[in-house]
Amino acid sequence: MRLGTGGTLKGVFLCFASICAWYSGYLLVELIPDVSLSRAVYNIQSLSMKPVLKAPAPRRQKCDHWTPCPPNTYAYRLLSGGGRDRYAKICFEDELLIGEKTGNVARGINIAIVNYVTGNATEARYFDMYSGDNSGPLTKFIQSVPEKSLLFMVTHDDGSSRLKDDAKNAIEALGSKEIRNINFRSSWVFLAAKGVELPAGIQREKINHSDNKKNRYNGWPAEIQIEGCIPRELS
């Protein structure tokens, strides 16, 4: 009989405790304004919605240089062809002078001429050195370039098979050290000037020879490039 009474008392106590807990929660909800509850819920949700801070994208430089050229200088970038379908490019002051997008690039030696005083491109041509007799026209073209001009030369595919001594002499007279080393499908880039003395510290020429080894271009040499800044006024 005592055990039954004890169980009944425990049940009554648990029931009373549950009612007290429910009533306490009810009072808490009634005492706290709805605005405060809503604001608390919003603050919790907004923690996961805050935008993630990202570093700003680097500003694009002329001719895709990594760093900007100093004031009062010209920016340039020369890129040879690489493989059959990666065409050569010549960029000057962020203007594409020769390239696939301009439609004036082809197999052989590609040349762009810029007026050093004004910075304006005056002519862009290519000379096929694999088919046809274009060494003579290339020589005459180089010799006809006016004074105070910048000359940018890049190869695509083959620039040497029909390149004769007359053209090599003309390019050598402009300061080339590698023109006589160019081979079949060598990648070659060259910066020259006529009537202008270029700074001694800039890279003016680069060459990469083809080989018979298998590489990403199946034996063709990879593209090469040079880029830099030329002062607008030279002492």
C-alpha angles and dihedrals in degrees: 000000000000092000091055093050091049092052091050092052091051091051092050090048093051091048091051092049091052092051091050092050092049092048092049090053090048091053091048092054092047094049097048112073118240090237092060092049092048091048092050092050091047092050091052092049093046092058089074093042099056111120117253112242112238131190112255116258112260114261113253114245130210114286088003094288116170091229130026121260116247119260117281094027136110119236118218140172128188120194124180124214119271119204123335100304105033102090128208121258136202117192125183124178089346092304118120104228097174127016148103093280092055091047095225102105124101146151114305131028115344118201133190123189123206129187103238095206098050100025090228123138110241104181144358124193143156131217120204108226096182102054128034132008102289101141092090094049089047090053093049091047093054092046091050094056107116125239119272092040134135117218122203118190129184134166130226120191106330122005101161116048095090098021105126133197094264091063093039090053092050093050092043089053087060090059105270115156097181107044092099090050095056113119137186107310094354113160109236135173126181136180117200140165135207118211090356128097110222121212113269094229100062124095109246106173143027134174136190121186128219122240140183095251120111112253137148090295097043096250098329115120118255120251118269131198146190127197137174149123128282120203113243091219120039126192 
